Amino acid sequence: MNDTALGDLWDRVTGTQPDPSLWLVTVTVAVALAAVVPRSAWLLSRNAVTIAHEGGHGLVALLSGRRLDGIRLHSDTSGLTVSRGKPTGIGMILTAAAGYTAPSFLGLGGAWLLAAGHITLLLWGAIALLGAMLVMIRNAYGVLTVVATGAAFFLVSWLTQPSVQAAFAYAVVWFLLLGGVRPVFELQRKRRHGGAPDSDADQLARLTNVPAALWLFLFHAVTLSSLIGGGRWLLGL
């Protein structure tokens, strides 16, 4: 690939695209809700939230100086991220706290990019993040899930019209913002019935001596605030 082609590709990725119409943004909200609210759809779409959840654990583990051994994604939409390092301290706390907040933070960042008109940059940024995560996946189902998700982003960004790219990008960001909220309520319900004794909130409680209920409150605050803030950006408010 010559310098001209590379320059054209760079301009395509980093350039801005026109804002979609309000009706298209509204339709993408409905699509995202349809993927999050019905239980039958959520059982499938939650895999994408798990990718973001475990990716958040892995990224923060690396940024905090821990050694990332690997990530596993399972067909029941659960996941596991294994890292090595000091079993206590700020690095471990941040790593444990990153999972439930990661989808919402990704959605908030995506909403900021879309509000600035960087639709293509969002799509290619997602491909880059998924490619980096793929290196750390340690099971076949996880590889299949991440590759399929990355392929969807690539095909949309490379083969479709700008209007389709915009619809896909907005639907993805709405899904992350909405899909980041539901798992926290699910965790709260499980803990109320005595389930999930080793959840992220319970691990954080043991690490910090702060009750798990307060960590759940923090997760709720982050996910709901991200939904409100990101939604305002997406709607142009």
ABEGO torsion letter per residue (X at the ends): XBAAAAAAAAAAAABBBBBBBAAAAAAAAAAAAAAAABAAAAAAAAAAAAAAAAAAAAAAAAAAGBBBAEBBBBAAGBBBBBBBEBABEAAAAAAAAAAAAAAAAAAAAAAAAAAAGBAAAAAAAAAAAAAAAAAABABAAAAAAAAAAAAAAAAAAAABBAAAAAAAAAAAAAAAAAAAAAAAAAAAAAAAAGBGAABAAAAAAAAAGBBAAAAAAAAAAAAAAAAAAAAAAAAGX
